[in-house]
Amino acid sequence: MKVILAKYYEKLGEVGDIVEVKSGYANNYLIPNGIALPATRGNINQMELVKKAAIKVEARNIKEAEELAAKLGELEITFIVKTGEEGKLYGSITNKDIAEKILEDRKIEIDRKKVDMQEHIKELGEYDIELKLYKEVKSYVKVKVEPDEESKELIEAHKAEKEKSEGPAEEEKQVIEEGKEKEKVKDKDRSKEDRQNAGGKESPDKTEAEEEEKAKAESKSKDKKK
């Protein structure tokens, strides 16, 4: 089904564009929500006039968004928050919080819907958040989330306790590893000594055979003399 867009819609196009979509999508969503109109001759003529006016508005919106992006510059805001001992926030920081913080710090009003967050911030750290100011015009804000003094002390105490408890275990592990290395050296030395002993001694069976051969030779010698 062909429809004509009554307003800009990111997935389809600009005002006055004629697009073809599934009839169910058009009748159940686009037309009821005022996004599009059936592409009749009358609607097309009407939207031509709307489109001319929209072009002027579009140019103004883009200019304002670009000016806002320049004004924001390399924006950086900081939240000082309470956390648990592992740095987890009590609650979270949302796009609304960021918009309000920008207004508080920079006196610039941003629609919270333009703060593009995949998920709310729930941990300490630094985050680069995109600001979708208008269509392709974008800016960024660096959000720093830091603990207040009380939370900082709590985190440091927890870290110290964890390192203390892990210390003996690491030392014990090191002692075990050193013991294994010493055993390997001893085994190697014993093996070397055994090989040396084996090479310097004749086996009992070999000695007995040589004694028998010697006795036989002496017996033969005596018989000849007789």
N, C-alpha and C positions, 0 to 999 in steps of 0.2 A: 504494500500500500504506500502511495506517495503522500507525504505531508510537507508542509512548509513551516519552518521554525518561527515561532512568535517571539522567541528570546534566545539568547546564547545558551547553548547546552554543550558542555565539554565533550561529551561522548559522540555528539552528532555534528555540530557546526555553529555557524553564526546566524543572527537574525535574518530572515528572508531566504535562507538556503532551503532548497527543495531536496529532500532525502527520501529514500525508500526504506521502509521498515516493515516488520511483521504487523499484520492488521490487529492482532491481539495487543501488542505492545502499544500501538497507536491509540486504539479505542479504550484500553484499560488504564493507560498511564499518561502518555504524552498529551493527548487532547484534554482529558479531565483536569490535568494539572496546569493547563495553560501554556505548555511548552511548545505545542505545535497545533496547526490547524489543517484540516483536509486541504489538499492541493487543488482547490477549485479555481476557476479563472478569476472569480471575484476576490477570493482570499489572496491569490497571487498578486493582483493589482494593488490591493490594499497594503500588503506587506512590502511592496516596492517603495511606497511612501515612508513606511515605518523604517525600512532599511536605510534610507537616505538620512533620516534623523538619527538613527542608531550609529551610523558611521561617525558622526560628529561627537556623539556621546562617548563612543569607543575611544576616539583620539584623546578626548579630555581625561578619561579614566586611566588610560595608559600613561599619560603625562604625569598625572597625580601620583600614580603608583611608583613611577621612576623617581620622582622627587622625594617620595617617602623613603624609598630604598636608600637614596643618597643621604638623606637625613639620619637614617638609622646607622649607617656606616658599619663599622665592626662593633656591633652591639654586644655588651657583656653584662649580665646581671648575676647577682649572688643571693642565694637563700641561706640563711642561718637557721638551722632546724634542730629539734630534739630527736635523738635516736636511741636505739637500744645499744647494748654492749658490742654488737657485731656490726654496727653502722646502718642498721635497717631503720627507715623512717617510720614514725608513728603517723600513718596516713600516707598521702602521696602528693606530688606536685602535678597539677593538671594544666591544660592549655589556658584555662581561665586564670589560674594563679600567675602564669607567665605574662599574660596580657595585662593584668593588673599591676604586676611588678614593673613592666615597661612604662606604663603610665605614671607610676609612682617615681621611678628613677629618671625617666627622660621626658616626661610630660607629653608623650606621644600615645595617642589612642589607637589600639589595634583590635580589630574584631577577633575574639577568641577563636572563631572558626577558621581564621587564617593561620593560626598557630598549628602547624602540621606535626602531630605527635603520633607515633605508632602505638605507644603505650605510656601510661603515666610513670613519672619518676618515683622510685621507691627506695633508692639507695644513694649514698654519698658518691660524689664524683663530678666529672665535667661532661656536659652533653651539648652537641651541636644540633639545634632545633631549626627546622626550616620554616620561614614565614612566606606563605603564598599570598602576596599582596594583590595581584590581579593577573589572571591568566598566566602568561609566561614570565611575568615580573616577580622575582623572588628575592628574598634577603635571608640572612641567618642570624641567630642569636646564640651566643655561648652561655649556657646556664651552668653556674657553679653551685654545688650543693655542699655546704660545710656544716659541721656540728657546732652547737653552742658550747660554751666552756664546760658546763656540767656533763654534757654528752661526751666531750673530748676526754675528760678525766675518766669517765666510765669505760670508754673504748681502750684507752691506754692501760688501765688497770687490768682489763680482761686480757689484753694482749700479753702483758707481763706475766700474768698467772698461767696463761697457756704455754708460754715459752719455758716457764719454770717447771711445769709438769712434764713437758716434752723433753727437757734437758736430760734427766737421768736415763730415760729410755734411749736417747741417742748415744749417751756415753756407754751404756750397757751393750748396745748394738756394735759400737766401735771395738769394745773389749773382745766381744765374740769373734768379730772379723779378724782382729789381730791374733787371737788364739788359733783360728783356722789356718792363718798364714804360717804361724810357727810350726803347727803340726805337718803342714805340707813340706816345710823345709826339713823337719826331722825324718819324715818318711823318705824323702829324697836321699838324705845322707845314709840312712839304714840300707836302702836299696843299693847304693853305691858301694857300701862296705861289704854287703853280701856278695856282690859280683866280684869284688877283689879277692875275698876269701875263697870263693869257688874257683877262681883262676889259679890260686897259689897252692891248692891241695889236690892230691890224687884221690880218686874214689877208692873205697875199701875193696871193691870187686877187682879193680885194675891191679892193686897191690898184691892181692892173693894170686892172681894169674901170673904175675911176674915171678913171685916166689916159687911157684910150681915149675915154671920153665927153668929157673936157675937150678932147682933140685935135680931135675931130669938131666940137665947138662953135666952136673957133677957126677951123677951115677954112671953115665956113659963113659966119662973120662976114667973112672976107676976100673970099669970093666975092660977097657983097652989095655990098661997097665998090667992087668992079670994075664 
